């Protein structure tokens, strides 16, 4: 498996992206054209199904990411607590905590403090990490 770092850590699922970004929007367009030219109940049904699929794909992804974000926040808060005896500072944004998960234990505390002090973006936090801790579980 390829070594993970700040440049290549994002995971793309081609079948999901292909379905979500190409097939479903094409279905919406074709069903809209069908309604325009034929003005029948079948075209309306196809449009409603296509729009439902579009909304479904969007919300499936959103709900999965929200659940993963909550799990990451809890895991990283526990890891920080085990290292320092206290929880993350309340001023840390979720995006910062999610980025901190890639830092090894020896970098986590100092990098979290720097993120608060300098209000680092998630991209800047990832670039600051010296010893990258891969996360192959997030989708």
C-alpha positions as CSV (number, residue, x, y, z in Angstrom):
1,X,0.0,0.0,0.0
2,X,1.2,3.5,-0.9
3,X,2.5,5.6,2.0
4,X,-0.1,8.2,2.9
5,X,0.8,11.9,3.3
6,X,-0.8,15.3,3.1
7,X,-0.9,15.2,-0.7
8,X,-2.4,11.8,-1.3
9,X,-4.6,11.1,1.8
10,X,-7.9,11.9,0.2
11,X,-9.9,8.9,-0.8
12,X,-12.1,8.8,-3.9
13,X,-14.6,6.1,-4.6
14,X,-14.9,6.1,-8.4
15,X,-18.2,4.2,-8.7
16,X,-19.9,6.5,-6.2
17,X,-18.6,9.6,-7.9
18,X,-19.5,8.3,-11.4
19,X,-23.0,7.5,-10.2
20,X,-23.5,10.7,-8.2
21,X,-21.9,13.2,-10.6
22,X,-22.8,11.7,-14.0
23,X,-25.6,9.1,-14.1
24,X,-28.1,10.7,-11.7
25,X,-27.8,14.3,-13.1
26,X,-28.2,12.8,-16.6
27,X,-31.4,11.1,-15.4
28,X,-32.7,14.4,-14.1
29,X,-31.9,16.2,-17.4
30,X,-33.4,13.4,-19.6
31,X,-36.6,13.1,-17.5
32,X,-36.9,17.0,-17.7
33,X,-36.6,16.8,-21.5
34,X,-39.2,14.0,-21.5
35,X,-41.7,16.1,-19.6
36,X,-41.1,19.1,-21.8
37,X,-41.7,17.2,-25.1
38,X,-44.2,14.5,-24.0
39,X,-46.0,16.2,-21.1
40,X,-47.0,12.9,-19.6
41,X,-47.3,11.3,-16.2
42,X,-44.4,8.9,-16.9
43,X,-42.0,11.8,-17.4
44,X,-43.0,13.4,-14.1
45,X,-42.5,10.1,-12.4
46,X,-39.0,9.7,-13.8
47,X,-38.2,13.2,-12.8
48,X,-39.4,12.6,-9.2
49,X,-37.4,9.4,-9.0
50,X,-34.3,11.1,-10.4
51,X,-34.6,14.0,-8.0
52,X,-35.1,11.5,-5.1
53,X,-31.9,9.7,-6.1
54,X,-30.0,12.9,-6.3
55,X,-31.1,13.9,-2.8
56,X,-30.5,10.4,-1.5
57,X,-26.9,10.3,-2.8
58,X,-26.2,13.7,-1.4
59,X,-27.7,12.9,2.1
60,X,-26.1,9.4,2.2
61,X,-22.7,11.0,1.8
62,X,-23.4,13.9,4.2
63,X,-24.8,11.6,7.0
64,X,-21.8,9.2,6.7
65,X,-19.3,12.1,6.9
66,X,-21.1,13.6,9.9
67,X,-20.9,10.2,11.7
68,X,-17.3,9.8,10.9
69,X,-16.5,13.4,12.0
70,X,-18.2,12.7,15.4
71,X,-16.2,9.5,15.8
72,X,-12.9,11.2,14.9
73,X,-13.6,14.0,17.3
74,X,-14.3,11.6,20.1
75,X,-11.2,9.4,19.3
76,X,-8.9,12.4,19.1
77,X,-10.2,14.0,22.2
78,X,-9.6,10.7,24.0
79,X,-6.1,10.5,22.6
80,X,-5.3,14.1,23.6
81,X,-6.7,13.4,27.1
82,X,-4.5,10.3,27.4
83,X,-1.5,12.4,26.5
84,X,-2.2,15.5,28.5
85,X,-4.9,14.7,31.1
86,X,-7.3,17.3,29.7
87,X,-9.7,17.6,26.8
88,X,-9.1,19.6,23.6
89,X,-9.5,23.4,24.0
90,X,-13.1,24.4,23.0
91,X,-11.7,26.9,20.5
92,X,-10.4,24.1,18.2
93,X,-12.7,23.7,15.2
94,X,-13.9,20.3,14.1
95,X,-11.9,20.6,10.8
96,X,-8.7,21.2,12.9
97,X,-9.4,18.2,15.1
98,X,-10.0,16.1,12.0
99,X,-6.7,17.2,10.5
100,X,-4.8,16.6,13.8
101,X,-5.7,12.9,13.6
102,X,-2.9,12.5,11.1
103,X,-0.3,13.6,13.7
104,X,1.6,11.0,15.7
105,X,1.3,11.2,19.5
106,X,4.7,13.0,19.9
107,X,3.4,15.9,17.7
108,X,-0.2,16.1,18.6
109,X,0.0,18.3,21.7
110,X,2.3,20.9,20.3
111,X,0.5,20.9,17.0
112,X,-2.9,21.4,18.7
113,X,-1.5,24.3,20.7
114,X,-0.1,25.8,17.6
115,X,-3.4,25.4,15.7
116,X,-5.2,27.3,18.5
117,X,-2.5,30.0,18.8
118,X,-2.1,30.6,15.1
119,X,-5.7,29.6,14.0
120,X,-4.2,27.2,11.5
121,X,-6.4,25.9,8.7
122,X,-6.8,22.2,8.3
123,X,-4.5,22.2,5.2
124,X,-1.8,24.1,7.2
125,X,-2.1,21.6,10.1
126,X,-1.6,18.7,7.6
127,X,1.4,20.4,6.1
128,X,3.0,20.9,9.6
129,X,2.9,17.2,10.4
130,X,6.4,15.7,10.3
131,X,5.4,12.0,11.0
132,X,2.2,11.2,9.2
133,X,-0.1,8.7,10.8
134,X,-2.2,7.2,8.0
135,X,-6.0,6.9,8.3
136,X,-7.2,4.3,5.8
137,X,-10.7,4.0,7.3
138,X,-12.3,7.2,6.3
139,X,-14.3,7.2,3.1
